[in-house]
Protein backbone atom coordinates (compact mmCIF):
# COMPACT_ATOMS: atom_id res chain seq x y z
CA UNK A 1 0.00 0.00 0.00
CA UNK A 2 1.47 3.34 -1.13
CA UNK A 3 1.82 6.33 1.16
CA UNK A 4 1.50 9.78 -0.38
CA UNK A 5 3.71 12.32 1.40
CA UNK A 6 2.68 15.98 1.27
CA UNK A 7 4.81 18.71 2.78
CA UNK A 8 2.12 21.14 3.98
CA UNK A 9 0.02 18.54 5.87
CA UNK A 10 3.24 17.12 7.32
CA UNK A 11 4.32 20.57 8.55
CA UNK A 12 0.92 21.20 10.11
CA UNK A 13 0.97 17.77 11.77
CA UNK A 14 4.42 18.33 13.23
CA UNK A 15 3.29 21.68 14.62
CA UNK A 16 0.15 20.16 16.18
CA UNK A 17 2.07 17.24 17.69
CA UNK A 18 4.71 19.57 19.11
CA UNK A 19 2.03 21.89 20.50
CA UNK A 20 0.08 19.02 22.07
CA UNK A 21 3.14 17.49 23.71
CA UNK A 22 4.43 20.87 24.91
CA UNK A 23 1.12 21.91 26.48
CA UNK A 24 0.56 18.43 27.89
CA UNK A 25 3.97 18.54 29.57
CA UNK A 26 3.19 21.99 30.95
CA UNK A 27 -0.05 20.73 32.47
CA UNK A 28 1.80 17.76 33.96
CA UNK A 29 4.30 20.13 35.55
CA UNK A 30 1.43 22.20 36.97
CA UNK A 31 -0.13 19.04 38.40
CA UNK A 32 3.20 18.07 39.99
CA UNK A 33 3.57 21.55 41.49
CA UNK A 34 0.02 21.48 42.90
CA UNK A 35 0.62 18.00 44.31
CA UNK A 36 3.75 19.20 46.10
CA UNK A 37 1.80 22.21 47.41
CA UNK A 38 -0.95 19.94 48.71
CA UNK A 39 1.64 17.83 50.55
CA UNK A 40 3.10 21.02 52.02
CA UNK A 41 -0.31 22.18 53.26
CA UNK A 42 -1.04 18.80 54.83
CA UNK A 43 2.40 18.67 56.47
CA UNK A 44 2.01 22.16 57.92
CA UNK A 45 -1.49 21.38 59.20
CA UNK A 46 -0.04 18.39 61.08
CA UNK A 47 2.52 20.51 62.93
CA UNK A 48 2.01 21.76 66.46
CA UNK A 49 0.03 25.02 66.71
CA UNK A 50 2.02 28.21 66.26
CA UNK A 51 1.52 30.49 69.27
CA UNK A 52 1.25 34.14 68.24
CA UNK A 53 2.61 36.78 70.56
CA UNK A 54 5.73 38.63 71.57
CA UNK A 55 7.44 41.53 69.91
CA UNK A 56 7.80 39.96 66.46
CA UNK A 57 5.21 38.07 64.44
CA UNK A 58 6.06 35.37 61.88
CA UNK A 59 6.05 36.08 58.17
CA UNK A 60 3.28 34.84 55.91
CA UNK A 61 5.59 32.28 54.31
CA UNK A 62 6.41 30.82 57.71
CA UNK A 63 2.87 30.84 59.13
CA UNK A 64 0.70 30.05 56.08
CA UNK A 65 -1.42 26.88 56.50
CA UNK A 66 -0.13 26.40 60.05
CA UNK A 67 -2.52 25.91 62.94
CA UNK A 68 -2.20 28.93 65.20
CA UNK A 69 -3.23 29.98 68.68
CA UNK A 70 -3.59 33.58 69.78
CA UNK A 71 -4.63 35.06 73.11
CA UNK A 72 -5.82 38.64 73.30
CA UNK A 73 -8.81 40.99 73.21
CA UNK A 74 -11.09 41.78 70.28
CA UNK A 75 -11.11 45.21 68.65
CA UNK A 76 -14.79 45.25 67.57
CA UNK A 77 -14.79 48.89 66.45
CA UNK A 78 -12.59 47.88 63.51
CA UNK A 79 -14.66 44.93 62.31
CA UNK A 80 -15.05 44.77 58.52
CA UNK A 81 -17.34 42.57 56.47
CA UNK A 82 -16.45 40.76 53.24
CA UNK A 83 -19.43 40.80 50.91
CA UNK A 84 -20.51 38.13 48.39
CA UNK A 85 -19.47 35.14 50.50
CA UNK A 86 -22.30 32.63 50.02
CA UNK A 87 -22.68 29.58 52.23
CA UNK A 88 -24.88 26.64 51.25
CA UNK A 89 -26.83 28.74 48.79
CA UNK A 90 -27.35 31.68 51.16
CA UNK A 91 -25.86 35.13 50.76
CA UNK A 92 -23.65 36.34 53.55
CA UNK A 93 -20.54 38.05 54.86
CA UNK A 94 -17.26 36.99 56.35
CA UNK A 95 -16.73 38.82 59.64
CA UNK A 96 -13.14 40.03 60.00
CA UNK A 97 -11.99 41.57 63.27
CA UNK A 98 -8.57 42.47 64.69
CA UNK A 99 -7.39 40.72 67.83
CA UNK A 100 -4.93 42.61 70.03
CA UNK A 101 -2.40 40.07 71.26
CA UNK A 102 -1.94 39.85 75.01
CA UNK A 103 1.14 41.63 76.32
CA UNK A 104 1.86 43.21 72.96
CA UNK A 105 0.95 46.11 70.69
CA UNK A 106 0.66 43.66 67.79
CA UNK A 107 -2.65 42.62 66.27
CA UNK A 108 -3.78 39.82 63.98
CA UNK A 109 -6.76 40.03 61.64
CA UNK A 110 -9.11 37.14 62.39
CA UNK A 111 -11.82 35.83 60.06
CA UNK A 112 -14.28 35.04 62.84
CA UNK A 113 -16.90 33.31 60.71
CA UNK A 114 -19.83 33.65 58.30
CA UNK A 115 -22.90 35.79 58.90
CA UNK A 116 -26.06 35.71 56.74
CA UNK A 117 -27.26 38.81 54.92
CA UNK A 118 -30.38 40.54 56.22
CA UNK A 119 -32.80 40.06 53.26
CA UNK A 120 -34.74 43.21 54.19
CA UNK A 121 -31.67 45.46 54.28
CA UNK A 122 -28.40 44.24 52.82
CA UNK A 123 -26.46 47.07 54.42
CA UNK A 124 -27.76 46.14 57.87
CA UNK A 125 -25.37 43.76 59.62
CA UNK A 126 -27.17 41.14 61.70
CA UNK A 127 -26.27 41.17 65.37
CA UNK A 128 -23.65 38.73 66.66
CA UNK A 129 -21.84 38.40 69.96
CA UNK A 130 -18.29 39.55 70.57
CA UNK A 131 -16.81 38.30 73.85
CA UNK A 132 -15.23 40.95 76.04
CA UNK A 133 -12.04 40.46 77.97
CA UNK A 134 -9.21 38.12 77.07
CA UNK A 135 -9.98 35.23 74.74
CA UNK A 136 -7.91 32.46 73.18
CA UNK A 137 -8.50 31.91 69.47
CA UNK A 138 -7.65 28.73 67.58
CA UNK A 139 -7.40 28.85 63.82
CA UNK A 140 -5.43 28.45 60.63
CA UNK A 141 -3.15 31.09 59.11
CA UNK A 142 -3.83 31.96 55.46
CA UNK A 143 -2.30 34.57 53.19
CA UNK A 144 -5.67 36.29 52.72
CA UNK A 145 -9.37 35.85 53.37
CA UNK A 146 -9.92 35.14 49.67
CA UNK A 147 -10.78 37.33 46.73
CA UNK A 148 -13.92 37.86 44.67
CA UNK A 149 -14.46 39.89 41.51
CA UNK A 150 -14.38 43.61 42.32
CA UNK A 151 -17.02 45.57 40.42
CA UNK A 152 -16.62 49.33 40.52
CA UNK A 153 -14.56 51.34 42.96
CA UNK A 154 -13.56 49.71 46.23
CA UNK A 155 -15.40 50.89 49.34
CA UNK A 156 -13.46 53.06 51.75
CA UNK A 157 -11.76 51.18 54.56
CA UNK A 158 -13.46 52.38 57.73
CA UNK A 159 -14.93 50.82 60.88
CA UNK A 160 -17.81 48.51 60.00
CA UNK A 161 -17.20 48.79 56.24
CA UNK A 162 -18.73 46.27 53.84
CA UNK A 163 -16.06 45.52 51.24
CA UNK A 164 -15.45 42.97 48.51
CA UNK A 165 -11.83 42.27 49.40
CA UNK A 166 -9.36 43.46 52.00
CA UNK A 167 -5.82 42.68 53.07
CA UNK A 168 -4.11 43.36 56.42
CA UNK A 169 -1.84 45.79 54.57
CA UNK A 170 -4.92 47.85 53.62
CA UNK A 171 -6.54 47.79 57.05
CA UNK A 172 -3.36 48.60 59.00
CA UNK A 173 -2.85 52.21 57.80
CA UNK A 174 -6.56 52.99 57.94
CA UNK A 175 -6.96 51.71 61.49
CA UNK A 176 -3.53 52.61 62.83
CA UNK A 177 -3.16 49.05 64.15
CA UNK A 178 0.04 47.03 63.84
CA UNK A 179 -1.28 43.98 62.00
CA UNK A 180 0.32 40.66 61.12
CA UNK A 181 0.68 40.22 57.35
CA UNK A 182 -1.64 37.20 57.29
CA UNK A 183 -5.21 36.34 58.29
CA UNK A 184 -6.31 33.71 60.81
CA UNK A 185 -9.42 31.69 59.96
CA UNK A 186 -10.92 30.98 63.37
CA UNK A 187 -11.96 27.41 64.04
CA UNK A 188 -13.70 25.70 66.90
CA UNK A 189 -17.23 25.49 68.24
CA UNK A 190 -19.20 28.74 68.02
CA UNK A 191 -20.91 28.21 71.38
CA UNK A 192 -17.58 27.82 73.13
CA UNK A 193 -16.33 30.95 71.36
CA UNK A 194 -19.32 32.91 72.69
CA UNK A 195 -21.00 33.66 69.37
CA UNK A 196 -23.18 32.11 66.66
CA UNK A 197 -20.98 32.68 63.61
CA UNK A 198 -20.58 29.81 61.15
CA UNK A 199 -17.03 28.49 60.88
CA UNK A 200 -16.93 26.14 57.93
CA UNK A 201 -14.04 27.39 55.85
CA UNK A 202 -13.55 26.02 52.33
CA UNK A 203 -10.55 23.76 51.91
CA UNK A 204 -7.81 24.93 49.53
CA UNK A 205 -8.62 23.89 45.97
CA UNK A 206 -5.54 22.69 44.11
CA UNK A 207 -7.16 21.49 40.87
CA UNK A 208 -4.73 18.62 40.41
CA UNK A 209 -7.24 16.43 38.56
CA UNK A 210 -8.10 19.35 36.29
CA UNK A 211 -4.48 19.74 35.21
CA UNK A 212 -4.16 16.00 34.61
CA UNK A 213 -7.34 16.06 32.53
CA UNK A 214 -6.02 18.94 30.42
CA UNK A 215 -2.72 17.11 29.94
CA UNK A 216 -4.58 14.04 28.66
CA UNK A 217 -6.53 16.19 26.19
CA UNK A 218 -3.37 17.82 24.79
CA UNK A 219 -1.60 14.47 24.45
CA UNK A 220 -4.71 13.08 22.73
CA UNK A 221 -4.61 15.99 20.28
CA UNK A 222 -1.00 15.14 19.40
CA UNK A 223 -1.85 11.46 18.86
CA UNK A 224 -4.95 12.24 16.76
CA UNK A 225 -3.01 14.68 14.58
CA UNK A 226 -0.33 12.04 13.86
CA UNK A 227 -2.90 9.32 13.16
CA UNK A 228 -4.90 11.59 10.87
CA UNK A 229 -1.78 12.43 8.84
CA UNK A 230 -0.87 8.75 8.45
CA UNK A 231 -4.45 7.72 7.62
CA UNK A 232 -4.96 10.43 4.97
CA UNK A 233 -1.51 9.75 3.50
CA UNK A 234 -2.31 6.05 2.88
CA UNK A 235 -5.78 6.91 1.66
CA UNK A 236 -4.53 9.36 -0.93
CA UNK A 237 -1.76 6.94 -1.91
CA UNK A 238 -4.36 4.28 -2.58
CA UNK A 239 -6.42 6.64 -4.71
N, C-alpha and C positions, 0 to 999 in steps of 0.2 A: 504494500500500500504506500503510495507516494505522499510525501509531505510537502506542501507548498509554503515556502518561506517568504514572508513579506516584511520589509524593513519597518514601515510605519506601525503596523500592529505590534511588532516585536518591541519597538521602542516604548510604545504606550504600556505594553504588558510589563516590561522591566520597571517602568516608573511606578505602576500600580503595586507591583510586588514589593519594591523597595519602600514605598510609602506605607503599605500595610504592615510590613515587618518592623519598620522604624517606629510607627505609632503603637504597634502592639508591644514592642519592647519598652516604650515609654510608659505605657499603662502598667506593665508588669513592675517597672521600677517604682511607680507611684503606689502600687499595692504593697510592695516590699517595705517602702517607707512608712505607710500607714500601719502595717503589721508591727513594725518596730515601735512606732508611737503607741500603739495599743498595749504592747508589752510594757512599755515605760510607764504608762498610766496605771496599769494593774500593779506593777511593782511599787510605785510610789504610794498607791492606795493601801498597800499591805504594810507600809512602814509605820512606826510608832507615831502618834500625833505630834505635830510641831506646835510647841507652846509659844504663843506670841506675847511679847513683852520686852521690857528693857529699853535701853537707849536706842538700839538699832534694830530695824526690822529686816527680815530676809528679802532678797530680790524675788521678782516674779519667777525667774527661771528656777530658782532654788525651791520655792514654795508651791509652784503650780502642780495641781492634782494631789498634793499631800493632804492628809487629814490634819486639821488644826484645832487648837483649843485656845480660846482667848477669854480672859476675865477682865471685866470693866463695867462701865455704866453707859447706857444708851444716850445718844444726843438726838432726841426726837424732833427738835426744832429744825433739824437739817435732813429730815426724811425726804426722799424723792421717790417718784413712782414711774416705773417703766411701762409705757402703754403698749397695747397690741401684744399682750402675752396670754394667748388663750390656753385654757386647761380643760381637757375633756369636753371640747365643743363650746365652752363658755368663755366669754370675753373677760379679761381681767388685767390686773397690774402685778408687777413684781415690786414689793416694798423693799427699798434700800435705805439703810440707816447707818450712820457712823456709830462706832463703839469706841469710847475713850478707854484705852487700856489702863488697868490699875497700876498706880505708881509711875505713870509716864505721861508725857504730853503727846504721845503718838496715838493715832486713831487707825481703825481699819473699817472699811466700808463693807457692811454685811447685807447680803440679800436675805432678808428675814423670811420671805415666803410669798405666796400668791394670794391675791385678794380679788374677789369678783367685782365687776363694774356694776354700779348702781344703774339699772335700766332706765330709771326716770330722769337721772341727771348724771351724765357721764363724767362731768367735772367734779362731782361730789364724791369724795373718798369715803367709803364705808368705814365705820368705826372699828377699831381693833385695839387690843390692849398692848401697852408697852410697860413692862415691869420697871419699877423704880429701884434705885439702889444698885448694888453690885451684882452682876450676873456672870455666869460662865457659859460661853457659847461654844458648841461643837459644830464643826462644819468641814467644808472642803475648799481649798484655795483654787481659784480659777483666774485666768488672765483678765477676764471681763465678765459681765453679766449677760453677754450675748448681744447681737446686733440684729435689728430689723431694718427694712427699707425706710429711709428718711424721706418723707414727702414735704416739700416746702422748707422754710427756714426753721432751724432748731429753736425750741422754746428756751427762754432765758433760764439760766441755772439760779434758782432761788429756793428758799425754804418751801417745802410742799409742792414743788414743781412737778407737773406731769410731762415727761419727756419720752422721746422714742428710744434714745440711746444716751448713755453717759459713762464716762470713765473716771476713776479716782483723780486723774490728772486734771480733769475739768472741774470737779467738785472742790478740790483743794483750794485753788485761788479764790473761788467764789465764797467759800465758807470760812476761809482763814484757818482751816484745820490741817494739821500735819497728818496726811493719809498714807497708808501703805499703798504700793503701786498695784496691788491685786485686790480682788473681791473674794469674800468668804461666803459661800452658799451654806446657810445654816441648816443643820440637820437635827434630827431628834424629834421627840413627841411634842406636839403643840401644847398640850395641856401642861406638861412639865415645864415648858418654856413660858407659861403664863399668858398665852394668846391663842387665837384660833386660826392663824395663818396656815395655808397649805404648803407643805414642804415635800414636794415630789419633783425633784429636779431632773430634767432630761439627761440621759447618759450621753457622753460624747459620741458623736456619729463619725466613724472613720471611713465608711464607704468602701471597704476593702473588696467586697463582692462586686460592687459596681465597676471598680477598676479592672477586676479579673474578667468581667463580662465584656467590657469594652475591648480588652486585649484579645479575647477570643474572636470578637467580630472583625477586628483589623487583620488578624491572622487568617481568618476565613476569607476575607476579601483578597488577600494575597494568593491564597490557594485557588480560589475561583477564577482569578484573572489568569493564572498560569494554565489551568485546565481549559479555560475557554480558548486561549491562544492555540493550545495543542489540538483541541477538538476541531476548531475552524480550519487550522492548517491542513489536517488530514482530510477534512471534508472537501475543501477546495482542491486539494491534490487529486482526490478521487474524481471530482467533476472534470 
